[in-house]
Amino acid sequence: MRMVLEYSREDLDALQYAVIVEMWDYTVGSSSGRRTRLLFENSFTGDERATLKRYYTLFYDWYTRRGTPAAYKFEKMEDVYLIKRATNFFGTIEY
């Protein structure tokens, strides 16, 4: 049996995905320092980084173009935990 988690707009906003969008380029992109990139690489596995990249593109689209949808279905609870972990990580990076 597969469980699908449906998050409402309020639940999605509570995930604070905007923190990931705002800090992604500074932390992961070319504008970040070597130490910041290494911290990101050491904090997440390769699979987690790939999953975060996929969600970053989705979140970027929501944040800059379309707005938060009324509902979104997550296939895995692990993805929700990963997003929360990433939000905490990006929120602690000094800009």
PyMOL Python script that loads the backbone (N, CA, C, O; Angstrom):
from pymol import cmd

cmd.read_pdbstr("""\
ATOM      1  N   MET A   1       0.841  -1.179   0.000  1.00  0.00           N
ATOM      2  CA  MET A   1       0.000   0.000   0.000  1.00  0.00           C
ATOM      3  C   MET A   1       0.889   1.246   0.000  1.00  0.00           C
ATOM      4  O   MET A   1       1.780   1.378   0.839  1.00  0.00           O
ATOM      5  N   ARG A   2       0.647   2.136  -0.923  1.00  0.00           N
ATOM      6  CA  ARG A   2       1.421   3.363  -1.048  1.00  0.00           C
ATOM      7  C   ARG A   2       0.658   4.524  -0.423  1.00  0.00           C
ATOM      8  O   ARG A   2      -0.535   4.712  -0.663  1.00  0.00           O
ATOM      9  N   MET A   3       1.374   5.290   0.379  1.00  0.00           N
ATOM     10  CA  MET A   3       0.741   6.421   1.038  1.00  0.00           C
ATOM     11  C   MET A   3       1.150   7.712   0.317  1.00  0.00           C
ATOM     12  O   MET A   3       2.331   7.933   0.049  1.00  0.00           O
ATOM     13  N   VAL A   4       0.185   8.541   0.013  1.00  0.00           N
ATOM     14  CA  VAL A   4       0.429   9.831  -0.618  1.00  0.00           C
ATOM     15  C   VAL A   4       0.014  10.908   0.373  1.00  0.00           C
ATOM     16  O   VAL A   4      -1.082  10.868   0.933  1.00  0.00           O
ATOM     17  N   LEU A   5       0.896  11.860   0.577  1.00  0.00           N
ATOM     18  CA  LEU A   5       0.611  12.953   1.504  1.00  0.00           C
ATOM     19  C   LEU A   5       0.201  14.185   0.727  1.00  0.00           C
ATOM     20  O   LEU A   5       0.957  14.682  -0.107  1.00  0.00           O
ATOM     21  N   GLU A   6      -0.982  14.672   0.995  1.00  0.00           N
ATOM     22  CA  GLU A   6      -1.440  15.885   0.320  1.00  0.00           C
ATOM     23  C   GLU A   6      -1.308  17.063   1.266  1.00  0.00           C
ATOM     24  O   GLU A   6      -1.900  17.083   2.345  1.00  0.00           O
ATOM     25  N   TYR A   7      -0.527  18.041   0.847  1.00  0.00           N
ATOM     26  CA  TYR A   7      -0.303  19.240   1.635  1.00  0.00           C
ATOM     27  C   TYR A   7      -1.124  20.384   1.057  1.00  0.00           C
ATOM     28  O   TYR A   7      -1.166  20.580  -0.158  1.00  0.00           O
ATOM     29  N   SER A   8      -1.773  21.133   1.937  1.00  0.00           N
ATOM     30  CA  SER A   8      -2.532  22.310   1.505  1.00  0.00           C
ATOM     31  C   SER A   8      -1.574  23.491   1.338  1.00  0.00           C
ATOM     32  O   SER A   8      -0.387  23.390   1.650  1.00  0.00           O
ATOM     33  N   ARG A   9      -2.097  24.589   0.852  1.00  0.00           N
ATOM     34  CA  ARG A   9      -1.290  25.796   0.675  1.00  0.00           C
ATOM     35  C   ARG A   9      -0.672  26.239   2.003  1.00  0.00           C
ATOM     36  O   ARG A   9       0.493  26.633   2.049  1.00  0.00           O
ATOM     37  N   GLU A  10      -1.443  26.174   3.060  1.00  0.00           N
ATOM     38  CA  GLU A  10      -0.935  26.573   4.375  1.00  0.00           C
ATOM     39  C   GLU A  10       0.179  25.637   4.840  1.00  0.00           C
ATOM     40  O   GLU A  10       1.172  26.084   5.414  1.00  0.00           O
ATOM     41  N   ASP A  11       0.011  24.333   4.590  1.00  0.00           N
ATOM     42  CA  ASP A  11       1.054  23.364   4.960  1.00  0.00           C
ATOM     43  C   ASP A  11       2.329  23.609   4.164  1.00  0.00           C
ATOM     44  O   ASP A  11       3.430  23.525   4.708  1.00  0.00           O
ATOM     45  N   LEU A  12       2.185  23.910   2.889  1.00  0.00           N
ATOM     46  CA  LEU A  12       3.355  24.188   2.046  1.00  0.00           C
ATOM     47  C   LEU A  12       4.068  25.450   2.499  1.00  0.00           C
ATOM     48  O   LEU A  12       5.298  25.490   2.537  1.00  0.00           O
ATOM     49  N   ASP A  13       3.314  26.472   2.839  1.00  0.00           N
ATOM     50  CA  ASP A  13       3.930  27.703   3.337  1.00  0.00           C
ATOM     51  C   ASP A  13       4.637  27.454   4.667  1.00  0.00           C
ATOM     52  O   ASP A  13       5.662  28.074   4.951  1.00  0.00           O
ATOM     53  N   ALA A  14       4.091  26.546   5.486  1.00  0.00           N
ATOM     54  CA  ALA A  14       4.715  26.212   6.766  1.00  0.00           C
ATOM     55  C   ALA A  14       6.045  25.479   6.569  1.00  0.00           C
ATOM     56  O   ALA A  14       6.896  25.496   7.458  1.00  0.00           O
ATOM     57  N   LEU A  15       6.227  24.839   5.422  1.00  0.00           N
ATOM     58  CA  LEU A  15       7.519  24.207   5.122  1.00  0.00           C
ATOM     59  C   LEU A  15       8.616  25.239   4.892  1.00  0.00           C
ATOM     60  O   LEU A  15       9.800  24.903   4.941  1.00  0.00           O
ATOM     61  N   GLN A  16       8.242  26.473   4.645  1.00  0.00           N
ATOM     62  CA  GLN A  16       9.156  27.593   4.419  1.00  0.00           C
ATOM     63  C   GLN A  16      10.125  27.308   3.270  1.00  0.00           C
ATOM     64  O   GLN A  16      11.332  27.519   3.384  1.00  0.00           O
ATOM     65  N   TYR A  17       9.570  26.831   2.177  1.00  0.00           N
ATOM     66  CA  TYR A  17      10.395  26.499   1.016  1.00  0.00           C
ATOM     67  C   TYR A  17      11.087  27.728   0.426  1.00  0.00           C
ATOM     68  O   TYR A  17      12.072  27.592  -0.300  1.00  0.00           O
ATOM     69  N   ALA A  18      10.588  28.907   0.728  1.00  0.00           N
ATOM     70  CA  ALA A  18      11.205  30.136   0.205  1.00  0.00           C
ATOM     71  C   ALA A  18      12.634  30.301   0.721  1.00  0.00           C
ATOM     72  O   ALA A  18      13.463  30.914   0.047  1.00  0.00           O
ATOM     73  N   VAL A  19      12.934  29.768   1.897  1.00  0.00           N
ATOM     74  CA  VAL A  19      14.295  29.842   2.431  1.00  0.00           C
ATOM     75  C   VAL A  19      15.254  29.081   1.517  1.00  0.00           C
ATOM     76  O   VAL A  19      16.371  29.537   1.268  1.00  0.00           O
ATOM     77  N   ILE A  20      14.823  27.935   1.023  1.00  0.00           N
ATOM     78  CA  ILE A  20      15.648  27.145   0.109  1.00  0.00           C
ATOM     79  C   ILE A  20      15.876  27.920  -1.181  1.00  0.00           C
ATOM     80  O   ILE A  20      16.995  27.967  -1.693  1.00  0.00           O
ATOM     81  N   VAL A  21      14.818  28.524  -1.704  1.00  0.00           N
ATOM     82  CA  VAL A  21      14.941  29.273  -2.961  1.00  0.00           C
ATOM     83  C   VAL A  21      15.880  30.466  -2.784  1.00  0.00           C
ATOM     84  O   VAL A  21      16.737  30.710  -3.632  1.00  0.00           O
ATOM     85  N   GLU A  22      15.723  31.198  -1.699  1.00  0.00           N
ATOM     86  CA  GLU A  22      16.524  32.404  -1.484  1.00  0.00           C
ATOM     87  C   GLU A  22      18.010  32.095  -1.288  1.00  0.00           C
ATOM     88  O   GLU A  22      18.864  32.865  -1.727  1.00  0.00           O
ATOM     89  N   MET A  23      18.321  30.985  -0.637  1.00  0.00           N
ATOM     90  CA  MET A  23      19.706  30.700  -0.279  1.00  0.00           C
ATOM     91  C   MET A  23      20.398  29.705  -1.209  1.00  0.00           C
ATOM     92  O   MET A  23      21.602  29.482  -1.078  1.00  0.00           O
ATOM     93  N   TRP A  24      19.665  29.106  -2.142  1.00  0.00           N
ATOM     94  CA  TRP A  24      20.233  28.061  -3.006  1.00  0.00           C
ATOM     95  C   TRP A  24      21.442  28.555  -3.798  1.00  0.00           C
ATOM     96  O   TRP A  24      22.508  27.941  -3.749  1.00  0.00           O
ATOM     97  N   ASP A  25      21.282  29.654  -4.521  1.00  0.00           N
ATOM     98  CA  ASP A  25      22.375  30.157  -5.359  1.00  0.00           C
ATOM     99  C   ASP A  25      23.584  30.564  -4.530  1.00  0.00           C
ATOM    100  O   ASP A  25      24.725  30.355  -4.943  1.00  0.00           O
ATOM    101  N   TYR A  26      23.337  31.138  -3.373  1.00  0.00           N
ATOM    102  CA  TYR A  26      24.452  31.550  -2.522  1.00  0.00           C
ATOM    103  C   TYR A  26      25.208  30.335  -1.975  1.00  0.00           C
ATOM    104  O   TYR A  26      26.435  30.358  -1.885  1.00  0.00           O
ATOM    105  N   THR A  27      24.490  29.294  -1.617  1.00  0.00           N
ATOM    106  CA  THR A  27      25.103  28.128  -0.991  1.00  0.00           C
ATOM    107  C   THR A  27      25.636  27.137  -2.006  1.00  0.00           C
ATOM    108  O   THR A  27      26.757  26.649  -1.863  1.00  0.00           O
ATOM    109  N   VAL A  28      24.857  26.834  -3.023  1.00  0.00           N
ATOM    110  CA  VAL A  28      25.199  25.781  -3.972  1.00  0.00           C
ATOM    111  C   VAL A  28      25.823  26.342  -5.242  1.00  0.00           C
ATOM    112  O   VAL A  28      26.667  25.695  -5.862  1.00  0.00           O
ATOM    113  N   GLY A  29      25.415  27.525  -5.622  1.00  0.00           N
ATOM    114  CA  GLY A  29      25.855  28.097  -6.889  1.00  0.00           C
ATOM    115  C   GLY A  29      27.282  28.585  -6.876  1.00  0.00           C
ATOM    116  O   GLY A  29      28.009  28.422  -5.896  1.00  0.00           O
ATOM    117  N   SER A  30      27.663  29.182  -7.969  1.00  0.00           N
ATOM    118  CA  SER A  30      29.042  29.623  -8.147  1.00  0.00           C
ATOM    119  C   SER A  30      29.393  30.827  -7.277  1.00  0.00           C
ATOM    120  O   SER A  30      30.572  31.134  -7.097  1.00  0.00           O
ATOM    121  N   SER A  31      28.396  31.505  -6.741  1.00  0.00           N
ATOM    122  CA  SER A  31      28.696  32.683  -5.930  1.00  0.00           C
ATOM    123  C   SER A  31      29.086  32.323  -4.502  1.00  0.00           C
ATOM    124  O   SER A  31      29.502  33.190  -3.733  1.00  0.00           O
ATOM    125  N   SER A  32      28.954  31.052  -4.148  1.00  0.00           N
ATOM    126  CA  SER A  32      29.282  30.649  -2.782  1.00  0.00           C
ATOM    127  C   SER A  32      30.770  30.358  -2.668  1.00  0.00           C
ATOM    128  O   SER A  32      31.459  30.104  -3.656  1.00  0.00           O
ATOM    129  N   GLY A  33      31.230  30.404  -1.454  1.00  0.00           N
ATOM    130  CA  GLY A  33      32.623  30.062  -1.203  1.00  0.00           C
ATOM    131  C   GLY A  33      32.799  28.550  -1.140  1.00  0.00           C
ATOM    132  O   GLY A  33      31.834  27.793  -1.038  1.00  0.00           O
ATOM    133  N   ARG A  34      34.038  28.143  -1.204  1.00  0.00           N
ATOM    134  CA  ARG A  34      34.351  26.716  -1.182  1.00  0.00           C
ATOM    135  C   ARG A  34      33.878  26.060   0.111  1.00  0.00           C
ATOM    136  O   ARG A  34      33.365  24.941   0.093  1.00  0.00           O
ATOM    137  N   ARG A  35      34.050  26.750   1.218  1.00  0.00           N
ATOM    138  CA  ARG A  35      33.661  26.193   2.510  1.00  0.00           C
ATOM    139  C   ARG A  35      32.147  25.968   2.595  1.00  0.00           C
ATOM    140  O   ARG A  35      31.700  24.957   3.137  1.00  0.00           O
ATOM    141  N   THR A  36      31.375  26.888   2.071  1.00  0.00           N
ATOM    142  CA  THR A  36      29.919  26.755   2.086  1.00  0.00           C
ATOM    143  C   THR A  36      29.472  25.588   1.216  1.00  0.00           C
ATOM    144  O   THR A  36      28.590  24.825   1.613  1.00  0.00           O
ATOM    145  N   ARG A  37      30.067  25.439   0.037  1.00  0.00           N
ATOM    146  CA  ARG A  37      29.725  24.308  -0.835  1.00  0.00           C
ATOM    147  C   ARG A  37      30.091  22.985  -0.182  1.00  0.00           C
ATOM    148  O   ARG A  37      29.321  22.027  -0.247  1.00  0.00           O
ATOM    149  N   LEU A  38      31.264  22.924   0.448  1.00  0.00           N
ATOM    150  CA  LEU A  38      31.670  21.693   1.130  1.00  0.00           C
ATOM    151  C   LEU A  38      30.739  21.361   2.282  1.00  0.00           C
ATOM    152  O   LEU A  38      30.434  20.192   2.520  1.00  0.00           O
ATOM    153  N   LEU A  39      30.292  22.369   2.989  1.00  0.00           N
ATOM    154  CA  LEU A  39      29.343  22.151   4.071  1.00  0.00           C
ATOM    155  C   LEU A  39      28.056  21.542   3.535  1.00  0.00           C
ATOM    156  O   LEU A  39      27.504  20.620   4.135  1.00  0.00           O
ATOM    157  N   PHE A  40      27.577  22.055   2.408  1.00  0.00           N
ATOM    158  CA  PHE A  40      26.374  21.504   1.773  1.00  0.00           C
ATOM    159  C   PHE A  40      26.617  20.058   1.342  1.00  0.00           C
ATOM    160  O   PHE A  40      25.782  19.187   1.586  1.00  0.00           O
ATOM    161  N   GLU A  41      27.759  19.804   0.701  1.00  0.00           N
ATOM    162  CA  GLU A  41      28.049  18.457   0.219  1.00  0.00           C
ATOM    163  C   GLU A  41      28.221  17.464   1.359  1.00  0.00           C
ATOM    164  O   GLU A  41      27.873  16.292   1.215  1.00  0.00           O
ATOM    165  N   ASN A  42      28.749  17.913   2.481  1.00  0.00           N
ATOM    166  CA  ASN A  42      28.930  17.022   3.625  1.00  0.00           C
ATOM    167  C   ASN A  42      27.658  16.826   4.435  1.00  0.00           C
ATOM    168  O   ASN A  42      27.545  15.857   5.185  1.00  0.00           O
ATOM    169  N   SER A  43      26.707  17.731   4.293  1.00  0.00           N
ATOM    170  CA  SER A  43      25.464  17.636   5.064  1.00  0.00           C
ATOM    171  C   SER A  43      24.414  16.758   4.401  1.00  0.00           C
ATOM    172  O   SER A  43      23.510  16.260   5.072  1.00  0.00           O
ATOM    173  N   PHE A  44      24.523  16.563   3.084  1.00  0.00           N
ATOM    174  CA  PHE A  44      23.520  15.788   2.350  1.00  0.00           C
ATOM    175  C   PHE A  44      24.216  14.773   1.453  1.00  0.00           C
ATOM    176  O   PHE A  44      25.272  15.056   0.887  1.00  0.00           O
ATOM    177  N   THR A  45      23.629  13.605   1.326  1.00  0.00           N
ATOM    178  CA  THR A  45      24.181  12.588   0.432  1.00  0.00           C
ATOM    179  C   THR A  45      23.918  12.986  -1.018  1.00  0.00           C
ATOM    180  O   THR A  45      23.175  13.930  -1.284  1.00  0.00           O
ATOM    181  N   GLY A  46      24.525  12.267  -1.944  1.00  0.00           N
ATOM    182  CA  GLY A  46      24.322  12.555  -3.358  1.00  0.00           C
ATOM    183  C   GLY A  46      22.871  12.417  -3.776  1.00  0.00           C
ATOM    184  O   GLY A  46      22.362  13.237  -4.541  1.00  0.00           O
ATOM    185  N   ASP A  47      22.199  11.383  -3.278  1.00  0.00           N
ATOM    186  CA  ASP A  47      20.781  11.200  -3.597  1.00  0.00           C
ATOM    187  C   ASP A  47      19.936  12.318  -3.014  1.00  0.00           C
ATOM    188  O   ASP A  47      18.999  12.793  -3.656  1.00  0.00           O
ATOM    189  N   GLU A  48      20.262  12.738  -1.804  1.00  0.00           N
ATOM    190  CA  GLU A  48      19.515  13.830  -1.184  1.00  0.00           C
ATOM    191  C   GLU A  48      19.738  15.136  -1.947  1.00  0.00           C
ATOM    192  O   GLU A  48      18.802  15.912  -2.140  1.00  0.00           O
ATOM    193  N   ARG A  49      20.964  15.375  -2.375  1.00  0.00           N
ATOM    194  CA  ARG A  49      21.238  16.588  -3.155  1.00  0.00           C
ATOM    195  C   ARG A  49      20.477  16.580  -4.470  1.00  0.00           C
ATOM    196  O   ARG A  49      19.982  17.619  -4.907  1.00  0.00           O
ATOM    197  N   ALA A  50      20.381  15.411  -5.109  1.00  0.00           N
ATOM    198  CA  ALA A  50      19.620  15.315  -6.361  1.00  0.00           C
ATOM    199  C   ALA A  50      18.141  15.564  -6.111  1.00  0.00           C
ATOM    200  O   ALA A  50      17.483  16.237  -6.905  1.00  0.00           O
ATOM    201  N   THR A  51      17.614  15.029  -5.016  1.00  0.00           N
ATOM    202  CA  THR A  51      16.204  15.254  -4.668  1.00  0.00           C
ATOM    203  C   THR A  51      15.961  16.725  -4.368  1.00  0.00           C
ATOM    204  O   THR A  51      14.956  17.291  -4.800  1.00  0.00           O
ATOM    205  N   LEU A  52      16.872  17.345  -3.633  1.00  0.00           N
ATOM    206  CA  LEU A  52      16.728  18.771  -3.329  1.00  0.00           C
ATOM    207  C   LEU A  52      16.785  19.623  -4.584  1.00  0.00           C
ATOM    208  O   LEU A  52      16.054  20.607  -4.699  1.00  0.00           O
ATOM    209  N   LYS A  53      17.643  19.259  -5.521  1.00  0.00           N
ATOM    210  CA  LYS A  53      17.724  19.992  -6.789  1.00  0.00           C
ATOM    211  C   LYS A  53      16.388  19.925  -7.532  1.00  0.00           C
ATOM    212  O   LYS A  53      15.924  20.919  -8.092  1.00  0.00           O
ATOM    213  N   ARG A  54      15.782  18.742  -7.527  1.00  0.00           N
ATOM    214  CA  ARG A  54      14.484  18.576  -8.187  1.00  0.00           C
ATOM    215  C   ARG A  54      13.422  19.446  -7.511  1.00  0.00           C
ATOM    216  O   ARG A  54      12.635  20.112  -8.185  1.00  0.00           O
ATOM    217  N   TYR A  55      13.407  19.434  -6.179  1.00  0.00           N
ATOM    218  CA  TYR A  55      12.428  20.258  -5.473  1.00  0.00           C
ATOM    219  C   TYR A  55      12.756  21.743  -5.588  1.00  0.00           C
ATOM    220  O   TYR A  55      11.843  22.568  -5.608  1.00  0.00           O
ATOM    221  N   TYR A  56      14.036  22.101  -5.665  1.00  0.00           N
ATOM    222  CA  TYR A  56      14.397  23.505  -5.823  1.00  0.00           C
ATOM    223  C   TYR A  56      13.783  24.078  -7.102  1.00  0.00           C
ATOM    224  O   TYR A  56      13.238  25.181  -7.087  1.00  0.00           O
ATOM    225  N   THR A  57      13.869  23.338  -8.200  1.00  0.00           N
ATOM    226  CA  THR A  57      13.302  23.852  -9.456  1.00  0.00           C
ATOM    227  C   THR A  57      11.789  24.038  -9.333  1.00  0.00           C
ATOM    228  O   THR A  57      11.229  24.995  -9.867  1.00  0.00           O
ATOM    229  N   LEU A  58      11.136  23.120  -8.629  1.00  0.00           N
ATOM    230  CA  LEU A  58       9.692  23.243  -8.404  1.00  0.00           C
ATOM    231  C   LEU A  58       9.389  24.443  -7.514  1.00  0.00           C
ATOM    232  O   LEU A  58       8.508  25.244  -7.824  1.00  0.00           O
ATOM    233  N   PHE A  59      10.121  24.566  -6.406  1.00  0.00           N
ATOM    234  CA  PHE A  59       9.904  25.668  -5.471  1.00  0.00           C
ATOM    235  C   PHE A  59      10.220  27.016  -6.108  1.00  0.00           C
ATOM    236  O   PHE A  59       9.528  28.002  -5.853  1.00  0.00           O
ATOM    237  N   TYR A  60      11.252  27.062  -6.928  1.00  0.00           N
ATOM    238  CA  TYR A  60      11.608  28.298  -7.617  1.00  0.00           C
ATOM    239  C   TYR A  60      10.466  28.754  -8.518  1.00  0.00           C
ATOM    240  O   TYR A  60      10.140  29.939  -8.576  1.00  0.00           O
ATOM    241  N   ASP A  61       9.870  27.805  -9.212  1.00  0.00           N
ATOM    242  CA  ASP A  61       8.738  28.125 -10.082  1.00  0.00           C
ATOM    243  C   ASP A  61       7.569  28.661  -9.261  1.00  0.00           C
ATOM    244  O   ASP A  61       6.935  29.639  -9.657  1.00  0.00           O
ATOM    245  N   TRP A  62       7.280  28.043  -8.139  1.00  0.00           N
ATOM    246  CA  TRP A  62       6.200  28.526  -7.276  1.00  0.00           C
ATOM    247  C   TRP A  62       6.517  29.914  -6.749  1.00  0.00           C
ATOM    248  O   TRP A  62       5.665  30.802  -6.768  1.00  0.00           O
ATOM    249  N   TYR A  63       7.733  30.095  -6.282  1.00  0.00           N
ATOM    250  CA  TYR A  63       8.117  31.328  -5.594  1.00  0.00           C
ATOM    251  C   TYR A  63       8.193  32.525  -6.532  1.00  0.00           C
ATOM    252  O   TYR A  63       7.849  33.641  -6.142  1.00  0.00           O
ATOM    253  N   THR A  64       8.641  32.305  -7.764  1.00  0.00           N
ATOM    254  CA  THR A  64       8.864  33.437  -8.657  1.00  0.00           C
ATOM    255  C   THR A  64       7.812  33.597  -9.744  1.00  0.00           C
ATOM    256  O   THR A  64       7.677  34.686 -10.302  1.00  0.00           O
ATOM    257  N   ARG A  65       7.070  32.556 -10.060  1.00  0.00           N
ATOM    258  CA  ARG A  65       6.168  32.639 -11.210  1.00  0.00           C
ATOM    259  C   ARG A  65       4.702  32.389 -10.870  1.00  0.00           C
ATOM    260  O   ARG A  65       3.854  33.255 -11.087  1.00  0.00           O
ATOM    261  N   ARG A  66       4.408  31.217 -10.344  1.00  0.00           N
ATOM    262  CA  ARG A  66       3.012  30.801 -10.237  1.00  0.00           C
ATOM    263  C   ARG A  66       2.387  30.982  -8.867  1.00  0.00           C
ATOM    264  O   ARG A  66       1.163  31.050  -8.758  1.00  0.00           O
ATOM    265  N   GLY A  67       3.184  31.060  -7.831  1.00  0.00           N
ATOM    266  CA  GLY A  67       2.640  31.123  -6.479  1.00  0.00           C
ATOM    267  C   GLY A  67       2.427  29.717  -5.924  1.00  0.00           C
ATOM    268  O   GLY A  67       2.445  28.732  -6.663  1.00  0.00           O
ATOM    269  N   THR A  68       2.230  29.646  -4.634  1.00  0.00           N
ATOM    270  CA  THR A  68       2.034  28.356  -3.971  1.00  0.00           C
ATOM    271  C   THR A  68       0.721  27.742  -4.437  1.00  0.00           C
ATOM    272  O   THR A  68      -0.311  28.414  -4.415  1.00  0.00           O
ATOM    273  N   PRO A  69       0.738  26.475  -4.859  1.00  0.00           N
ATOM    274  CA  PRO A  69      -0.508  25.854  -5.324  1.00  0.00           C
ATOM    275  C   PRO A  69      -1.469  25.598  -4.162  1.00  0.00           C
ATOM    276  O   PRO A  69      -1.072  25.619  -2.997  1.00  0.00           O
ATOM    277  N   ALA A  70      -2.715  25.359  -4.492  1.00  0.00           N
ATOM    278  CA  ALA A  70      -3.726  25.090  -3.464  1.00  0.00           C
ATOM    279  C   ALA A  70      -3.435  23.781  -2.740  1.00  0.00           C
ATOM    280  O   ALA A  70      -3.732  23.650  -1.553  1.00  0.00           O
ATOM    281  N   ALA A  71      -2.853  22.810  -3.449  1.00  0.00           N
ATOM    282  CA  ALA A  71      -2.503  21.528  -2.835  1.00  0.00           C
ATOM    283  C   ALA A  71      -1.370  20.892  -3.632  1.00  0.00           C
ATOM    284  O   ALA A  71      -1.223  21.135  -4.830  1.00  0.00           O
ATOM    285  N   TYR A  72      -0.566  20.068  -2.942  1.00  0.00           N
ATOM    286  CA  TYR A  72       0.515  19.337  -3.601  1.00  0.00           C
ATOM    287  C   TYR A  72       0.638  17.974  -2.925  1.00  0.00           C
ATOM    288  O   TYR A  72       0.547  17.863  -1.703  1.00  0.00           O
ATOM    289  N   LYS A  73       0.843  16.951  -3.731  1.00  0.00           N
ATOM    290  CA  LYS A  73       0.938  15.589  -3.200  1.00  0.00           C
ATOM    291  C   LYS A  73       2.395  15.135  -3.192  1.00  0.00           C
ATOM    292  O   LYS A  73       3.052  15.077  -4.231  1.00  0.00           O
ATOM    293  N   PHE A  74       2.875  14.818  -2.007  1.00  0.00           N
ATOM    294  CA  PHE A  74       4.208  14.242  -1.852  1.00  0.00           C
ATOM    295  C   PHE A  74       4.081  12.727  -1.880  1.00  0.00           C
ATOM    296  O   PHE A  74       3.210  12.156  -1.222  1.00  0.00           O
ATOM    297  N   GLU A  75       4.949  12.084  -2.640  1.00  0.00           N
ATOM    298  CA  GLU A  75       4.929  10.631  -2.750  1.00  0.00           C
ATOM    299  C   GLU A  75       5.592   9.966  -1.555  1.00  0.00           C
ATOM    300  O   GLU A  75       5.203   8.864  -1.166  1.00  0.00           O
ATOM    301  N   LYS A  76       6.583  10.619  -0.971  1.00  0.00           N
ATOM    302  CA  LYS A  76       7.340  10.020   0.124  1.00  0.00           C
ATOM    303  C   LYS A  76       7.410  10.969   1.312  1.00  0.00           C
ATOM    304  O   LYS A  76       7.631  12.171   1.161  1.00  0.00           O
ATOM    305  N   MET A  77       7.219  10.408   2.476  1.00  0.00           N
ATOM    306  CA  MET A  77       7.362  11.191   3.708  1.00  0.00           C
ATOM    307  C   MET A  77       8.816  11.615   3.899  1.00  0.00           C
ATOM    308  O   MET A  77       9.090  12.658   4.493  1.00  0.00           O
ATOM    309  N   GLU A  78       9.751  10.800   3.392  1.00  0.00           N
ATOM    310  CA  GLU A  78      11.173  11.127   3.507  1.00  0.00           C
ATOM    311  C   GLU A  78      11.498  12.445   2.806  1.00  0.00           C
ATOM    312  O   GLU A  78      12.378  13.186   3.243  1.00  0.00           O
ATOM    313  N   ASP A  79      10.785  12.732   1.717  1.00  0.00           N
ATOM    314  CA  ASP A  79      11.003  13.998   1.010  1.00  0.00           C
ATOM    315  C   ASP A  79      10.603  15.186   1.868  1.00  0.00           C
ATOM    316  O   ASP A  79      11.270  16.221   1.854  1.00  0.00           O
ATOM    317  N   VAL A  80       9.517  15.039   2.613  1.00  0.00           N
ATOM    318  CA  VAL A  80       9.072  16.119   3.500  1.00  0.00           C
ATOM    319  C   VAL A  80      10.115  16.337   4.595  1.00  0.00           C
ATOM    320  O   VAL A  80      10.458  17.477   4.910  1.00  0.00           O
ATOM    321  N   TYR A  81      10.621  15.241   5.178  1.00  0.00           N
ATOM    322  CA  TYR A  81      11.668  15.358   6.197  1.00  0.00           C
ATOM    323  C   TYR A  81      12.926  15.993   5.622  1.00  0.00           C
ATOM    324  O   TYR A  81      13.577  16.800   6.286  1.00  0.00           O
ATOM    325  N   LEU A  82      13.270  15.631   4.386  1.00  0.00           N
ATOM    326  CA  LEU A  82      14.445  16.196   3.733  1.00  0.00           C
ATOM    327  C   LEU A  82      14.274  17.697   3.503  1.00  0.00           C
ATOM    328  O   LEU A  82      15.213  18.466   3.710  1.00  0.00           O
ATOM    329  N   ILE A  83      13.101  18.110   3.083  1.00  0.00           N
ATOM    330  CA  ILE A  83      12.837  19.535   2.865  1.00  0.00           C
ATOM    331  C   ILE A  83      12.931  20.307   4.176  1.00  0.00           C
ATOM    332  O   ILE A  83      13.476  21.411   4.209  1.00  0.00           O
ATOM    333  N   LYS A  84      12.407  19.738   5.247  1.00  0.00           N
ATOM    334  CA  LYS A  84      12.510  20.394   6.557  1.00  0.00           C
ATOM    335  C   LYS A  84      13.968  20.495   6.998  1.00  0.00           C
ATOM    336  O   LYS A  84      14.390  21.522   7.529  1.00  0.00           O
ATOM    337  N   ARG A  85      14.733  19.432   6.779  1.00  0.00           N
ATOM    338  CA  ARG A  85      16.156  19.443   7.117  1.00  0.00           C
ATOM    339  C   ARG A  85      16.911  20.481   6.289  1.00  0.00           C
ATOM    340  O   ARG A  85      17.771  21.194   6.807  1.00  0.00           O
ATOM    341  N   ALA A  86      16.584  20.561   5.000  1.00  0.00           N
ATOM    342  CA  ALA A  86      17.231  21.529   4.118  1.00  0.00           C
ATOM    343  C   ALA A  86      16.866  22.959   4.514  1.00  0.00           C
ATOM    344  O   ALA A  86      17.710  23.853   4.461  1.00  0.00           O
ATOM    345  N   THR A  87      15.630  23.173   4.902  1.00  0.00           N
ATOM    346  CA  THR A  87      15.209  24.505   5.343  1.00  0.00           C
ATOM    347  C   THR A  87      16.007  24.931   6.573  1.00  0.00           C
ATOM    348  O   THR A  87      16.453  26.075   6.668  1.00  0.00           O
ATOM    349  N   ASN A  88      16.182  24.008   7.508  1.00  0.00           N
ATOM    350  CA  ASN A  88      16.994  24.308   8.690  1.00  0.00           C
ATOM    351  C   ASN A  88      18.446  24.589   8.292  1.00  0.00           C
ATOM    352  O   ASN A  88      19.072  25.504   8.827  1.00  0.00           O
ATOM    353  N   PHE A  89      18.976  23.807   7.357  1.00  0.00           N
ATOM    354  CA  PHE A  89      20.350  24.012   6.920  1.00  0.00           C
ATOM    355  C   PHE A  89      20.518  25.370   6.250  1.00  0.00           C
ATOM    356  O   PHE A  89      21.414  26.133   6.611  1.00  0.00           O
ATOM    357  N   PHE A  90      19.669  25.675   5.282  1.00  0.00           N
ATOM    358  CA  PHE A  90      19.797  26.939   4.550  1.00  0.00           C
ATOM    359  C   PHE A  90      19.499  28.145   5.453  1.00  0.00           C
ATOM    360  O   PHE A  90      20.032  29.234   5.241  1.00  0.00           O
ATOM    361  N   GLY A  91      18.653  27.939   6.446  1.00  0.00           N
ATOM    362  CA  GLY A  91      18.331  29.031   7.352  1.00  0.00           C
ATOM    363  C   GLY A  91      19.467  29.403   8.290  1.00  0.00           C
ATOM    364  O   GLY A  91      19.469  30.496   8.857  1.00  0.00           O
ATOM    365  N   THR A  92      20.443  28.499   8.461  1.00  0.00           N
ATOM    366  CA  THR A  92      21.544  28.789   9.371  1.00  0.00           C
ATOM    367  C   THR A  92      22.784  29.320   8.652  1.00  0.00           C
ATOM    368  O   THR A  92      23.753  29.702   9.308  1.00  0.00           O
ATOM    369  N   ILE A  93      22.773  29.352   7.320  1.00  0.00           N
ATOM    370  CA  ILE A  93      23.910  29.855   6.556  1.00  0.00           C
ATOM    371  C   ILE A  93      23.959  31.370   6.696  1.00  0.00           C
ATOM    372  O   ILE A  93      22.954  32.049   6.489  1.00  0.00           O
ATOM    373  N   GLU A  94      25.117  31.893   7.043  1.00  0.00           N
ATOM    374  CA  GLU A  94      25.271  33.348   7.144  1.00  0.00           C
ATOM    375  C   GLU A  94      25.534  33.916   5.763  1.00  0.00           C
ATOM    376  O   GLU A  94      26.399  33.434   5.032  1.00  0.00           O
ATOM    377  N   TYR A  95      24.787  34.932   5.419  1.00  0.00           N
ATOM    378  CA  TYR A  95      24.892  35.539   4.090  1.00  0.00           C
ATOM    379  C   TYR A  95      25.815  36.700   4.104  1.00  0.00           C
ATOM    380  O   TYR A  95      26.024  37.334   3.070  1.00  0.00           O
TER     381      TYR A  95
END
""", "prot")
cmd.dss("prot")
cmd.show_as("cartoon", "prot")
cmd.util.cbc("prot")
cmd.orient("prot")
